[in-house]
Amino acid sequence: MNDGRPSRQRLLSAALVIAVTLGVIAGCTKPPGDPAPPTPSPSADPSILHDDITTGIVVEDRGFSTFPVPGGSATRRIVGAAAVVRNSTNQPMKLHLQFRFVDGSGRGWRSDQRNDWASVFNAGWAYLPPGQDVELGGSEQFAAEEAARVARIVLYAYAEPVLSRSVLLRAKIDQLLPRPAVNGGWDYVSFDVDNTWGRIREPNYVLVFRTPEGRLTGGWFVDRAHWVDIEKSLPKGETDEYRAGTSRHTLPVLLPPGVRPADVTMYLWP
């Protein structure tokens, strides 16, 4: 396209090729645990943002942050991004959300080496009931010089109606359990969820992080179709099965440094 943006059709096909869900990233990125808090993004400048948003989907907030790779090389940084989107229609939707990082001039990450499409990564998907909003986010590791270029995020939000009843379960965070500093491994989130849907086995889930002031800084998304060996990371005694009613669970997560339970939003869906 002349303006450098991919069409929604290209977005869908490219998403299958890119397949950079946070569950996949989890397999090659060490969990954050650095004591330095994330550096949140400045306010968005509409003059250099060119979103591609499906009619009926409203973006209510967005943000990103950067922070060091804990225990990693100073030549690498982690960049997180998140957004709040709402289904303004009267029908259930299946939402796919992607981010593109751009520099101060609006040029995409790695524009010098490849086209701007290379800068897009998948932030996840969710079923979105009518009139409801959802927070989706993710994070990616970059070379430090590339991370330093990031000044804004551009959103690609594609949504399509679904015939069946959709579900989006809000979880209540009980505890965030950082990994032991000496042993590495995963961080964990312990939470309660009121399952009004029925029996759910191995749900997809997402966490979105904010600063104490409420600014979005990033997230963690797990698509169970891609992270097929998650059972190896579940704590002892976790069944990963959700029956009707309220239950408590603990799942692996990558936490940014210094985040508190009050700063985290979490959703689950089948």
Buried (B, 14 or more C-beta within 10 A) or exposed (E): EEEBBBEBEEBBEBBEEBBBBBBBBBEEBBBBBBEEBBEBBEEBEEEBBBBBBBEBBBBEBBBBBBBBBBEBEEEBBBBBBBBBBBBBBEEBBBBBBBBBBBBEEBBBBBBEEEEBBBBBBBBBBBBBBEEBBBBBBBBBBBEBEBBEBBBBBBBBBBBEEBEEEBBBBEBEBBEBBBBEEEEEEBBBBBBEBBBEBEEBEBBBBBBBBBBEEEBBBBBBBBBBEBBEEBEEBBEEEBEBEBEEEEBEBBBBBBBBBBBEBEBBBBBBBB
